[in-house]
Amino acid sequence: MPSIVGSFFFACLIWFFVSMTNLYSTTTKVPLVIRFENSLKAVRNEIPQYFHVTFKGTGWKILSLYLKNAEWVVDLEREFESDNLKINTKKTASQYLNGLPDGLVIDDVTPAELDLILVDKSTKAVPIELTTDLEPSTGYTISPKIILTPDSVRVSGAKTWMDTLSYWPTKYGTIAHLNSSFNVNLKLHRPSQKSYTISHNEILLQGKAEQLAELEFADIPVKLSHQKGRDTIIFLPNRVNVIIGGGLGVLENIHRDSITVVVPFDRVIDDTSGRLKPMVSVPENTQLIRTIPQELEYIIRK
């Protein structure tokens, strides 16, 4: 039995080596890389992220293709003939493809043409904006004290784009089930159709998920806003209790004078039920849970 298994394995090995000498065709994605670090120009228009390149060669050459990191590289320092480059990708593939094993034949390239509009290059530092959603576990809330390190990034690219760039976002997505302090290495967003360089690709995100708590403020006065005419409006009751929710670290710094309860004059005049829900304004990073009572009665004295 062992001799049969060994013979079968040896036959498969011979078949594999023979078949790898045959010619094959394969299509793979090759990333486009625009280098402009030493150039005064940058690309203004949108560009493809990849080329789809069809190669022909022996099985060994095709295998070695997947073991290397082939790139389509355009170095703007060498492209000085025009500010509007039109590159026939199939005809010039051997000029721009880097990291290819010898012996491969380039059979086709898609897209067939690469258009690059060059403008002056510019570099600027912009603040990083947290655009990743932070999702706390049930019964928790995210503390507003979020720290990004570093909090800015240097970006180089087309001046026409740099002039409109005011911030750089973090990677879009969600970090869920947060229920304690957290330190997360967070990647920055990478626009796929822009040509640019950034000083770093990720930042450290530090924050804290706090347990939700409630805090009650008693006897907050009810105020009438935007009064018109001389009518006197008396609310019953004229004070309410306000219960707000938030993180413990936030609630301990809340003062009662940061909470307002108002009823607009027009709502009183337009009301036909004799009862109104007041409008309650609560501090940032807190939420209104309820008021006691939830509705007010009123008297209009002419």
C-alpha positions as a Markdown table, in Angstrom:
| # | Residue | x | y | z |
|---|---|---|---|---|
| 1 | Met | 0.0 | 0.0 | 0.0 |
| 2 | Pro | 2.7 | 2.6 | 0.8 |
| 3 | Ser | 4.4 | 1.9 | -2.6 |
| 4 | Ile | 1.1 | 2.6 | -4.4 |
| 5 | Val | 0.6 | 5.9 | -2.5 |
| 6 | Gly | 4.3 | 6.9 | -3.2 |
| 7 | Ser | 3.9 | 6.1 | -6.9 |
| 8 | Phe | 0.7 | 8.1 | -7.1 |
| 9 | Phe | 2.4 | 11.1 | -5.4 |
| 10 | Phe | 5.4 | 10.8 | -7.7 |
| 11 | Ala | 3.1 | 10.7 | -10.8 |
| 12 | Cys | 1.2 | 13.8 | -9.6 |
| 13 | Leu | 4.5 | 15.6 | -9.1 |
| 14 | Ile | 5.7 | 14.8 | -12.6 |
| 15 | Trp | 2.4 | 15.9 | -14.0 |
| 16 | Phe | 2.6 | 19.2 | -12.1 |
| 17 | Phe | 6.1 | 20.0 | -13.3 |
| 18 | Val | 5.2 | 19.2 | -16.9 |
| 19 | Ser | 2.0 | 21.2 | -16.9 |
| 20 | Met | 3.8 | 24.2 | -15.4 |
| 21 | Thr | 5.9 | 24.4 | -18.6 |
| 22 | Asn | 2.7 | 25.0 | -20.7 |
| 23 | Leu | 1.5 | 28.5 | -21.7 |
| 24 | Tyr | -1.3 | 30.1 | -19.8 |
| 25 | Ser | -3.2 | 33.4 | -19.7 |
| 26 | Thr | -4.3 | 35.2 | -16.6 |
| 27 | Thr | -5.8 | 38.6 | -15.8 |
| 28 | Thr | -4.9 | 40.3 | -12.5 |
| 29 | Lys | -5.4 | 43.7 | -10.9 |
| 30 | Val | -2.3 | 45.9 | -10.8 |
| 31 | Pro | -2.4 | 49.0 | -8.5 |
| 32 | Leu | -1.7 | 52.4 | -10.1 |
| 33 | Val | 0.9 | 54.4 | -8.2 |
| 34 | Ile | 1.5 | 58.1 | -9.0 |
| 35 | Arg | 4.8 | 59.4 | -7.6 |
| 36 | Phe | 5.2 | 63.1 | -7.3 |
| 37 | Glu | 7.3 | 63.6 | -4.2 |
| 38 | Asn | 10.1 | 65.2 | -6.2 |
| 39 | Ser | 7.9 | 66.9 | -8.7 |
| 40 | Leu | 6.3 | 70.4 | -8.7 |
| 41 | Lys | 3.2 | 69.0 | -10.3 |
| 42 | Ala | 0.3 | 66.8 | -9.0 |
| 43 | Val | -2.6 | 65.1 | -10.7 |
| 44 | Arg | -5.9 | 67.0 | -10.5 |
| 45 | Asn | -8.4 | 64.6 | -12.1 |
| 46 | Glu | -9.8 | 61.3 | -10.7 |
| 47 | Ile | -7.7 | 58.3 | -11.5 |
| 48 | Pro | -8.4 | 54.5 | -11.5 |
| 49 | Gln | -7.2 | 52.6 | -8.5 |
| 50 | Tyr | -6.2 | 49.5 | -10.5 |
| 51 | Phe | -5.5 | 48.3 | -14.0 |
| 52 | His | -6.8 | 45.0 | -15.2 |
| 53 | Val | -3.8 | 43.5 | -17.0 |
| 54 | Thr | -3.8 | 40.2 | -19.0 |
| 55 | Phe | -0.5 | 38.3 | -19.0 |
| 56 | Lys | 0.6 | 35.3 | -21.0 |
| 57 | Gly | 3.4 | 33.0 | -20.0 |
| 58 | Thr | 4.4 | 29.6 | -18.7 |
| 59 | Gly | 2.8 | 28.3 | -15.5 |
| 60 | Trp | 6.0 | 29.0 | -13.6 |
| 61 | Lys | 6.0 | 32.7 | -14.8 |
| 62 | Ile | 2.3 | 33.1 | -14.0 |
| 63 | Leu | 3.0 | 31.6 | -10.5 |
| 64 | Ser | 5.9 | 34.0 | -9.9 |
| 65 | Leu | 3.6 | 36.9 | -10.9 |
| 66 | Tyr | 1.4 | 36.3 | -7.9 |
| 67 | Leu | 4.4 | 36.1 | -5.6 |
| 68 | Lys | 5.5 | 39.6 | -6.5 |
| 69 | Asn | 3.9 | 43.0 | -5.9 |
| 70 | Ala | 3.6 | 44.3 | -9.4 |
| 71 | Glu | 2.7 | 48.0 | -9.7 |
| 72 | Trp | 1.9 | 50.5 | -12.5 |
| 73 | Val | 4.1 | 53.4 | -11.6 |
| 74 | Val | 3.9 | 56.9 | -13.2 |
| 75 | Asp | 6.7 | 59.2 | -11.9 |
| 76 | Leu | 5.7 | 62.8 | -12.5 |
| 77 | Glu | 9.3 | 64.0 | -12.2 |
| 78 | Arg | 10.1 | 62.2 | -15.5 |
| 79 | Glu | 6.8 | 63.3 | -17.2 |
| 80 | Phe | 7.7 | 66.8 | -18.2 |
| 81 | Glu | 6.5 | 67.1 | -21.8 |
| 82 | Ser | 2.9 | 68.3 | -21.1 |
| 83 | Asp | 0.5 | 69.2 | -18.3 |
| 84 | Asn | -2.1 | 66.9 | -20.0 |
| 85 | Leu | -0.7 | 63.3 | -20.3 |
| 86 | Lys | -2.4 | 60.7 | -22.4 |
| 87 | Ile | -0.9 | 57.3 | -21.9 |
| 88 | Asn | -1.8 | 54.4 | -24.2 |
| 89 | Thr | -1.6 | 51.7 | -21.5 |
| 90 | Lys | -1.1 | 48.6 | -23.7 |
| 91 | Lys | 1.6 | 50.1 | -25.9 |
| 92 | Thr | 3.5 | 51.6 | -22.9 |
| 93 | Ala | 2.8 | 48.8 | -20.3 |
| 94 | Ser | 6.4 | 47.6 | -20.2 |
| 95 | Gln | 7.6 | 51.2 | -19.5 |
| 96 | Tyr | 5.4 | 51.6 | -16.4 |
| 97 | Leu | 5.0 | 48.1 | -15.0 |
| 98 | Asn | 7.4 | 47.4 | -12.1 |
| 99 | Gly | 8.0 | 44.2 | -10.3 |
| 100 | Leu | 7.2 | 41.8 | -13.2 |
| 101 | Pro | 9.0 | 38.5 | -13.6 |
| 102 | Asp | 11.0 | 38.1 | -16.9 |
| 103 | Gly | 9.3 | 36.1 | -19.7 |
| 104 | Leu | 5.7 | 37.4 | -19.2 |
| 105 | Val | 3.9 | 38.8 | -22.2 |
| 106 | Ile | 1.4 | 41.7 | -21.7 |
| 107 | Asp | -1.6 | 40.7 | -23.8 |
| 108 | Asp | -4.1 | 43.4 | -22.8 |
| 109 | Val | -4.7 | 46.3 | -20.4 |
| 110 | Thr | -8.0 | 47.9 | -19.2 |
| 111 | Pro | -8.6 | 50.8 | -19.3 |
| 112 | Ala | -6.9 | 51.3 | -22.6 |
| 113 | Glu | -5.9 | 54.9 | -21.9 |
| 114 | Leu | -4.8 | 56.9 | -18.8 |
| 115 | Asp | -5.5 | 60.6 | -18.8 |
| 116 | Leu | -3.6 | 62.7 | -16.3 |
| 117 | Ile | -4.2 | 66.5 | -15.9 |
| 118 | Leu | -1.3 | 68.0 | -14.1 |
| 119 | Val | -1.5 | 71.2 | -11.9 |
| 120 | Asp | 0.8 | 72.8 | -9.3 |
| 121 | Lys | 1.4 | 70.7 | -6.2 |
| 122 | Ser | 0.6 | 72.0 | -2.7 |
| 123 | Thr | 1.2 | 70.7 | 0.8 |
| 124 | Lys | -0.8 | 71.7 | 3.9 |
| 125 | Ala | -1.6 | 70.4 | 7.4 |
| 126 | Val | -5.3 | 69.9 | 8.2 |
| 127 | Pro | -7.0 | 68.7 | 11.4 |
| 128 | Ile | -8.2 | 65.1 | 11.6 |
| 129 | Glu | -11.9 | 64.7 | 12.1 |
| 130 | Leu | -13.4 | 61.6 | 13.8 |
| 131 | Thr | -15.9 | 60.2 | 11.2 |
| 132 | Thr | -15.8 | 56.7 | 12.6 |
| 133 | Asp | -19.0 | 55.9 | 14.6 |
| 134 | Leu | -18.5 | 54.9 | 18.2 |
| 135 | Glu | -21.2 | 52.6 | 19.5 |
| 136 | Pro | -21.4 | 52.0 | 23.2 |
| 137 | Ser | -22.8 | 48.9 | 24.8 |
| 138 | Thr | -26.3 | 48.9 | 26.2 |
| 139 | Gly | -26.5 | 51.1 | 29.3 |
| 140 | Tyr | -23.4 | 53.1 | 28.4 |
| 141 | Thr | -22.6 | 56.4 | 26.6 |
| 142 | Ile | -19.5 | 57.7 | 25.0 |
| 143 | Ser | -17.7 | 60.5 | 27.0 |
| 144 | Pro | -17.3 | 63.7 | 24.9 |
| 145 | Lys | -13.6 | 63.8 | 25.9 |
| 146 | Ile | -12.1 | 62.1 | 22.8 |
| 147 | Ile | -8.3 | 62.4 | 22.1 |
| 148 | Leu | -6.8 | 61.9 | 18.7 |
| 149 | Thr | -3.0 | 61.5 | 18.5 |
| 150 | Pro | -1.8 | 63.1 | 16.3 |
| 151 | Asp | -4.7 | 65.4 | 15.7 |
| 152 | Ser | -3.6 | 66.6 | 12.3 |
| 153 | Val | -2.0 | 65.3 | 9.1 |
| 154 | Arg | 0.1 | 66.8 | 6.3 |
| 155 | Val | -1.3 | 66.2 | 2.9 |
| 156 | Ser | 0.3 | 66.8 | -0.6 |
| 157 | Gly | -1.7 | 66.9 | -3.8 |
| 158 | Ala | -3.1 | 69.1 | -6.5 |
| 159 | Lys | -3.3 | 72.7 | -5.3 |
| 160 | Thr | -6.9 | 73.0 | -6.6 |
| 161 | Trp | -7.9 | 70.2 | -4.2 |
| 162 | Met | -5.7 | 71.4 | -1.3 |
| 163 | Asp | -7.3 | 74.8 | -1.4 |
| 164 | Thr | -10.7 | 73.2 | -0.6 |
| 165 | Leu | -9.5 | 70.7 | 2.0 |
| 166 | Ser | -10.4 | 71.7 | 5.5 |
| 167 | Tyr | -10.0 | 68.4 | 7.4 |
| 168 | Trp | -9.1 | 64.7 | 6.9 |
| 169 | Pro | -11.6 | 62.0 | 8.0 |
| 170 | Thr | -10.9 | 58.8 | 9.8 |
| 171 | Lys | -11.9 | 55.5 | 8.2 |
| 172 | Tyr | -15.6 | 55.2 | 7.8 |
| 173 | Gly | -17.2 | 52.4 | 9.8 |
| 174 | Thr | -18.2 | 51.5 | 13.4 |
| 175 | Ile | -16.4 | 50.6 | 16.6 |
| 176 | Ala | -19.1 | 48.8 | 18.6 |
| 177 | His | -19.7 | 47.3 | 22.1 |
| 178 | Leu | -17.6 | 50.0 | 24.0 |
| 179 | Asn | -18.1 | 49.7 | 27.7 |
| 180 | Ser | -14.8 | 51.0 | 29.3 |
| 181 | Ser | -11.8 | 53.1 | 28.5 |
| 182 | Phe | -10.4 | 52.4 | 25.0 |
| 183 | Asn | -7.2 | 53.0 | 23.1 |
| 184 | Val | -7.6 | 52.1 | 19.4 |
| 185 | Asn | -5.2 | 52.4 | 16.4 |
| 186 | Leu | -7.5 | 53.9 | 13.9 |
| 187 | Lys | -6.8 | 54.1 | 10.2 |
| 188 | Leu | -7.4 | 57.3 | 8.2 |
| 189 | His | -9.7 | 57.4 | 5.2 |
| 190 | Arg | -8.0 | 56.8 | 1.9 |
| 191 | Pro | -9.9 | 58.2 | -1.1 |
| 192 | Ser | -9.4 | 55.7 | -3.9 |
| 193 | Gln | -9.6 | 58.0 | -6.9 |
| 194 | Lys | -7.3 | 60.8 | -5.7 |
| 195 | Ser | -3.6 | 61.2 | -6.2 |
| 196 | Tyr | -2.0 | 62.4 | -2.9 |
| 197 | Thr | 0.4 | 61.6 | -0.1 |
| 198 | Ile | -0.3 | 61.9 | 3.6 |
| 199 | Ser | 2.2 | 62.0 | 6.5 |
| 200 | His | 0.7 | 59.0 | 8.3 |
| 201 | Asn | -1.9 | 56.4 | 7.8 |
| 202 | Glu | -3.3 | 55.9 | 11.3 |
| 203 | Ile | -3.8 | 57.6 | 14.6 |
| 204 | Leu | -4.4 | 56.6 | 18.2 |
| 205 | Leu | -8.0 | 57.1 | 19.4 |
| 206 | Gln | -8.4 | 57.4 | 23.1 |
| 207 | Gly | -11.7 | 57.7 | 24.9 |
| 208 | Lys | -14.1 | 56.3 | 27.5 |
| 209 | Ala | -17.5 | 54.7 | 27.6 |
| 210 | Glu | -19.3 | 55.6 | 30.8 |
| 211 | Gln | -22.4 | 54.1 | 32.4 |
| 212 | Leu | -25.5 | 56.0 | 31.7 |
| 213 | Ala | -27.0 | 57.7 | 34.8 |
| 214 | Glu | -29.9 | 60.0 | 35.5 |
| 215 | Leu | -30.0 | 63.3 | 37.4 |
| 216 | Glu | -33.1 | 65.2 | 38.5 |
| 217 | Phe | -33.3 | 68.9 | 38.8 |
| 218 | Ala | -36.3 | 70.2 | 40.8 |
| 219 | Asp | -38.3 | 73.3 | 40.5 |
| 220 | Ile | -37.0 | 74.6 | 37.1 |
| 221 | Pro | -39.2 | 77.7 | 36.3 |
| 222 | Val | -41.4 | 77.6 | 33.2 |
| 223 | Lys | -40.9 | 80.7 | 31.0 |
| 224 | Leu | -43.0 | 82.2 | 28.2 |
| 225 | Ser | -41.1 | 83.1 | 25.1 |
| 226 | His | -41.9 | 85.5 | 22.2 |
| 227 | Gln | -44.8 | 87.1 | 24.0 |
| 228 | Lys | -47.1 | 89.3 | 22.0 |
| 229 | Gly | -49.7 | 91.8 | 23.3 |
| 230 | Arg | -50.6 | 92.4 | 26.9 |
| 231 | Asp | -52.2 | 89.1 | 27.8 |
| 232 | Thr | -50.9 | 87.5 | 31.0 |
| 233 | Ile | -50.4 | 83.7 | 30.8 |
| 234 | Ile | -50.1 | 81.7 | 34.0 |
| 235 | Phe | -48.8 | 78.2 | 33.8 |
| 236 | Leu | -50.1 | 75.5 | 36.2 |
| 237 | Pro | -47.7 | 74.5 | 37.7 |
| 238 | Asn | -45.2 | 77.2 | 36.9 |
| 239 | Arg | -42.2 | 75.0 | 37.8 |
| 240 | Val | -41.3 | 71.4 | 36.7 |
| 241 | Asn | -38.8 | 68.8 | 37.6 |
| 242 | Val | -36.4 | 67.9 | 34.8 |
| 243 | Ile | -34.7 | 64.5 | 34.6 |
| 244 | Ile | -31.7 | 64.2 | 32.2 |
| 245 | Gly | -29.5 | 61.3 | 31.3 |
| 246 | Gly | -25.8 | 61.1 | 30.4 |
| 247 | Gly | -22.4 | 59.8 | 31.5 |
| 248 | Leu | -21.4 | 60.1 | 35.1 |
| 249 | Gly | -18.5 | 62.3 | 34.2 |
| 250 | Val | -20.8 | 64.7 | 32.3 |
| 251 | Leu | -23.6 | 64.9 | 34.8 |
| 252 | Glu | -21.4 | 65.7 | 37.8 |
| 253 | Asn | -20.5 | 69.0 | 36.1 |
| 254 | Ile | -24.1 | 70.0 | 35.1 |
| 255 | His | -25.7 | 73.1 | 36.8 |
| 256 | Arg | -29.4 | 73.8 | 37.0 |
| 257 | Asp | -29.0 | 77.1 | 35.3 |
| 258 | Ser | -28.0 | 75.3 | 32.1 |
| 259 | Ile | -31.5 | 73.8 | 31.8 |
| 260 | Thr | -34.3 | 75.9 | 30.4 |
| 261 | Val | -38.0 | 75.2 | 30.1 |
| 262 | Val | -40.1 | 77.4 | 27.8 |
| 263 | Val | -43.4 | 77.5 | 26.1 |
| 264 | Pro | -43.7 | 79.7 | 23.0 |
| 265 | Phe | -46.5 | 82.3 | 23.1 |
| 266 | Asp | -47.9 | 81.2 | 19.7 |
| 267 | Arg | -48.3 | 77.6 | 20.9 |
| 268 | Val | -50.5 | 78.8 | 23.7 |
| 269 | Ile | -52.7 | 81.0 | 21.4 |
| 270 | Asp | -53.0 | 78.2 | 18.9 |
| 271 | Asp | -53.8 | 75.5 | 21.5 |
| 272 | Thr | -57.3 | 74.1 | 21.8 |
| 273 | Ser | -56.7 | 71.3 | 24.4 |
| 274 | Gly | -55.8 | 73.4 | 27.4 |
| 275 | Arg | -52.7 | 71.4 | 28.0 |
| 276 | Leu | -49.1 | 71.9 | 26.5 |
| 277 | Lys | -45.8 | 70.0 | 26.6 |
| 278 | Pro | -43.0 | 72.5 | 27.4 |
| 279 | Met | -39.8 | 72.8 | 25.3 |
| 280 | Val | -36.8 | 71.7 | 27.4 |
| 281 | Ser | -33.2 | 72.6 | 26.5 |
| 282 | Val | -30.5 | 70.5 | 28.1 |
| 283 | Pro | -26.7 | 70.7 | 28.0 |
| 284 | Glu | -24.6 | 69.2 | 25.3 |
| 285 | Asn | -23.8 | 65.4 | 25.6 |
| 286 | Thr | -27.0 | 64.8 | 27.7 |
| 287 | Gln | -30.5 | 63.9 | 26.9 |
| 288 | Leu | -33.9 | 64.7 | 28.2 |
| 289 | Ile | -35.5 | 61.7 | 30.0 |
| 290 | Arg | -38.7 | 63.3 | 31.1 |
| 291 | Thr | -40.3 | 66.2 | 32.9 |
| 292 | Ile | -42.6 | 66.0 | 35.9 |
| 293 | Pro | -45.3 | 66.9 | 35.1 |
| 294 | Gln | -45.1 | 66.2 | 31.3 |
| 295 | Glu | -47.9 | 68.6 | 30.4 |
| 296 | Leu | -48.9 | 72.1 | 31.7 |
| 297 | Glu | -52.2 | 73.7 | 32.1 |
| 298 | Tyr | -52.5 | 77.5 | 31.7 |
| 299 | Ile | -54.7 | 80.5 | 32.3 |
| 300 | Ile | -54.9 | 83.5 | 30.0 |
| 301 | Arg | -55.8 | 86.7 | 31.6 |
| 302 | Lys | -56.8 | 89.6 | 29.4 |
